[in-house]
């Protein structure tokens, strides 16, 4: 009976660890996407500068 309890406890731990890993991966991807969208253009805008 105690082996079943240990297996369930380990399984629950692995499920929790997997969920945390998935959430961490989603946050990392979201940070990369926001960083790309928030980058400023390297080229200046087309406009009249002192003309």
Secondary structure as UniProt FT lines:
FT   HELIX           2..38
//
